[in-house]
Amino acid sequence: MFRTVSALSLVALLSVPALAQTKVEPAKVEAGKYNVDPNHTQVLFGVNHMGFTTYYGSFTDTAGTLDLDPAKPDASKLDVTIKTASVSVPSPKLLDELKGDQWLDATKFPDTTFKSTKVTKTGASTANVTGDLTLHGVTKPVTLAVTYVNAGTNPLSKSYTAGFEAKGKIKRSDFGVKTYVPLIGDDVDLIISGSFEHAK
């Protein structure tokens, strides 16, 4: 049974057209309103752990919209909400601590949001997106370096999808999250893999 299922799955995967063969130029991406695809959007963070390693975690519950204007990228707008309690790390003990009032205080501050205020094109497929990040009840301007990945019809969901990757850095102490600084790093690296489905 296991071999039969595996074979059928392999055939299904091989029958899906390779998206890499249909690269869509940024200027030709469909304009309009997009919704975050929560099942394929990842928000990752990394912080220095006592000088030994970079400790990574993620947030798993995201929602929001992207108003995309490929002809005028600076007119595009992004509005994303992350459920703070969706933070995920390998250690159950640390996970409870991160949700508590010494760290993210997810009960008091259930939502982490980013609302763009400015989009500046930096290349054919890149832009800096500046916006207001509200974390732990504090709002500060943050700039993300965004790279367009690709767009087209998802062969499985049949939804027109646009994908982007964003990178940025914040100081957690700027947002009132100061526990164990500097033993645990103040600088937090952000990596966001964003998948957006066209709202038709």
N, C-alpha and C positions, 0 to 999 in steps of 0.2 A: 504494500500500500504506500509506504513511504517513498519508494522508488518511483511509483507511478505518479504521485503528486509532484515530486521533484521534476520529473520529465515534462509534465504538463506545464509547470511553472516556467521551466526553461524555454519551452516552445513559445509561450506567451511573451516572455521577455524578448526573445529574438525577433518576434514579429513586430515589435514596436519600432517605428522609424527612429533613426538616430537624430536627436535634435541638433547635434553638432554639425550636421550637413545642411541645416536650414538656418544659418545665422542671420538674424534680422538686424539691420543697421539701426542705431538709436533713433535717427530721424524718422524712421518708418514704423516705429512702434505705435500701436493704436492709442490715440488720445482719449481722455475721459477719466471717469472715476473708477478706481480699483479698490477692492477690499483685501485686507490681509488674509492670506491663506494660513490659518493657525496651525495646520498639520504639517506645514513644510517651511515654517519660519522659525529660525533659531536665534536666540539672543544669548550670547556667550560672554562671560567675563573672566578675567584672569588677574590674580593679585600675588605679589611676592610673599612667600610663606617662610618667614624667619631667615631669609637669605639662602635657603636651601633649594627651593623649587618654586615654580609658578603654579599656584593652585587655581584650577578652573572650575567653573560652575555655569549654570544656565538658568534662564527663566523659560517656562514651558507654556505659558498661557498669554497669548498676545492677540490683540484685535486693533482695528483701525482702518484708515482710508488713505489713499494716495490719489490726489488730483494731478494727473500727468498731462503736460503739454509739451510734446517733443519739439514742436516748432519754436516754443519759447520756454526753455527749461527753467528760467528764472521765475516763471509764473506758476510752476508746479508747487503743490503743497502736500505735506505729510503730517498726519495726526495719528499717533499710535499710543495705545494704552496697554500696559503690562500689569498683570495681577501679581503684586509683590509676593504673595504667599505661594506662588508657583515656582519660587526659587528651588533649584535642585543641585545637590552636591552628593558625592559618594558616601559621606559619613552621616548616619542618622542623628548622632549627637550634635554635630555641627549644624545640621539642617534645622534642628529645633532652636539652636542658639541664634542662627541667622534670622529666623522669623520673629525672635523675641525682641524686647524693648532695648536691649543693649546693642542691637545691630539694626535691622531693617524695620522692626516694629510693624509687622504686617497687619496686625489688628487695628492699630491706630492710623496707619497709612496704607490702605489696601491697594491703592493704584499708584503706579509709576508711569508718568506720561512724557511724551516728547512731541512738541508742536513746532513745526518748522516756521521760521521767520524770514529766511533768506536762502536762495539757491544760487550758487555761483558756478557756472560751467568752467571746468579746468582742463578739459580735453575732449576728444571725440566721444569718449565713453565714460567720462568721469566728471564729478562735480563735488563741491563742498556744500553740505547742507547744514546751515546753522539754525538752531532752534532752542526753545526753552525746555530744559529737562527738569521735571519735578520729581524729586526722590526724597523720601523721608521727610516730606512736608516742606522742603526747601526747593526753590526754583532758581536755576542758574543757566546762563547761555552755554551751549555746547556745540562744537562743530564736528560733524562726521564727514570723513572722506568716503564718498560713495562711488562705486564702480558698477556700471550696467553690465549684466551678464548675458542675458538673451531674452527673447520674447517669442510667443507663438502659441498655437493651440496645444494644450496638454493632451497627448494621445490617450490618456486614461480617463481623465475627468471631462475632457472635451471643452474645458474652460480656457479662454484666452488668458495667458499668464505672462507676467513680466517679472524678471528676477534681478535682484541687486545685492551687492555685498557692501557693507559699511564698516568702517573702523574708526575708533576714536579713543580718547583717554580722558578720565576725570580723576579728581582727587576726592576720595570719599569723605574726608574731613570737611570739605566745602559744603557738604550736604548734612553735616551733623553726625556722621557715622565715624566716630573717632576711636572705637574700642581697639585696644592693643596697638595703636600707632605709636612708634614705628616698628614694633616687633613684627606685626603684620603690615605689609606695605600700604601706604596711603594712595599710591597711584593704582588705578584700576583700568586695565585695557578692555575695550569693548569690541566685539566682533559680532555683527548682525548679518545673518543670511536671510534676506527678505523675499518672500514669494507673494505676489499680488495677483488676484484674479479680477478681470474686467467685470464691472457691474453693468450688465446689460438688461 
